[in-house]
Amino acid sequence: IDLKVLTSEFIPLSSLLLSITGIKIIITICIALFLKENKKTAIRLGFLLASGSEFVFIILSPGISDQFLDPHTRHILFLATVLSMALTPALNG
């Protein structure tokens, strides 16, 4: 993790992190409610599944993503995923 990118791109990185996490929470809650889960369970699932996943690391691997992402953008997406995964325990506390 390049801390220079973390500090120099803090606002875009924070916005991306909040957007991805918020959208995943909302979608997961809606799906859980659609599947007849109660509200408490749906909300808990939303927060439990809000983080990015390890699959993003595969997509962002240099061999694959060099074809469609520049290294700086790839690093920002990587950081947002790592931070979302690190925040998961706090979201469920």
JODA-V370666 format. One record per pair of residues at least 12 apart in sequence whose C-alpha atoms are under 6 Angstrom apart, sorted by the first residue. I is the first residue (numbers start at 1). J is the second residue. If there is no record, write none. Layout:
BEGIN
I | J
I | J
END
This chain:
BEGIN
17 | 80
21 | 50
24 | 50
25 | 46
25 | 47
25 | 50
28 | 46
29 | 42
29 | 43
29 | 46
47 | 91
51 | 84
51 | 85
52 | 81
52 | 84
52 | 85
END
